[in-house]
Amino acid sequence: MPAVTIRKLSEETHRALKARAAQRHRSTEAEIRAILDAAVRPEARLRLGAALAELSREIGLTNADVEALGQVREVRPAEPPGFE
């Protein structure tokens, strides 16, 4: 697992991290990992599947509509373009 070293961290910041970790009953290292995880992987990130499902609900797309699209779609592979 990768490791990160943080240089030139102020004493005040280090003390605040230790206090915050103690409040949450975890080690300072675990608290720093949690802070970094929350910063780079926010829970509010866009999830493509959820966004597409929400869009289909907004426009009123139903399962019957999706099935109808499946019945009329072209099933043979597309022909590559010719450049002659």
C-alpha positions as CSV (number, residue, x, y, z in Angstrom):
1,M,0.0,0.0,0.0
2,P,1.4,3.5,-0.9
3,A,2.6,5.8,1.8
4,V,2.7,9.6,1.9
5,T,5.0,11.8,3.9
6,I,3.9,15.4,4.6
7,R,6.7,17.8,5.3
8,K,6.6,21.2,6.9
9,L,3.3,20.6,8.6
10,S,2.8,23.3,11.2
11,E,2.6,22.3,14.9
12,E,-0.9,23.9,15.1
13,T,-2.2,21.8,12.3
14,H,-0.7,18.6,13.8
15,R,-2.2,19.4,17.1
16,A,-5.6,20.0,15.5
17,L,-5.4,16.7,13.6
18,K,-4.6,14.9,16.8
19,A,-7.5,16.5,18.7
20,R,-9.9,15.8,15.8
21,A,-8.8,12.1,15.7
22,A,-9.2,11.8,19.5
23,Q,-12.8,13.2,19.2
24,R,-13.6,10.5,16.6
25,H,-11.8,7.8,18.6
26,R,-9.3,7.0,15.9
27,S,-5.6,7.3,15.4
28,T,-4.2,10.5,13.9
29,E,-3.1,8.4,10.8
30,A,-6.7,7.0,10.4
31,E,-8.1,10.5,10.7
32,I,-5.8,11.9,8.0
33,R,-6.8,9.0,5.7
34,A,-10.4,9.8,6.3
35,I,-9.9,13.5,5.6
36,L,-8.0,12.7,2.3
37,D,-10.6,10.1,1.2
38,A,-13.4,12.6,1.8
39,A,-11.5,15.3,-0.1
40,V,-10.7,13.3,-3.2
41,R,-13.7,10.9,-3.4
42,P,-16.8,13.0,-2.4
43,E,-20.0,11.1,-2.1
44,A,-21.8,13.7,-4.3
45,R,-19.8,12.7,-7.3
46,L,-21.8,12.0,-10.5
47,R,-22.7,8.4,-11.0
48,L,-23.5,7.7,-14.7
49,G,-26.1,5.0,-14.1
50,A,-27.9,7.1,-11.5
51,A,-27.8,10.1,-13.8
52,L,-29.2,8.2,-16.7
53,A,-32.0,6.7,-14.6
54,E,-32.9,10.1,-13.2
55,L,-33.0,11.6,-16.8
56,S,-35.2,8.8,-18.0
57,R,-37.6,9.4,-15.1
58,E,-37.7,13.1,-15.8
59,I,-38.7,12.6,-19.5
60,G,-41.1,9.8,-18.7
61,L,-39.3,6.9,-20.4
62,T,-40.8,3.6,-19.4
63,N,-39.7,0.0,-19.7
64,A,-42.1,-0.4,-22.6
65,D,-40.3,2.4,-24.5
66,V,-36.9,0.7,-24.0
67,E,-38.3,-2.6,-25.2
68,A,-39.8,-0.9,-28.3
69,L,-36.4,0.6,-29.1
70,G,-34.8,-2.8,-28.7
71,Q,-37.3,-4.3,-31.2
72,V,-36.6,-1.8,-34.0
73,R,-32.8,-1.4,-33.6
74,E,-30.5,-2.6,-36.3
75,V,-29.0,-6.0,-35.3
76,R,-26.4,-6.4,-38.0
77,P,-23.0,-4.7,-37.6
78,A,-22.4,-1.3,-39.1
79,E,-20.6,-1.2,-42.4
80,P,-17.2,0.6,-42.2
81,P,-17.0,3.7,-44.5
82,G,-15.3,3.3,-47.8
83,F,-12.7,5.9,-48.8
84,E,-12.3,5.1,-52.5
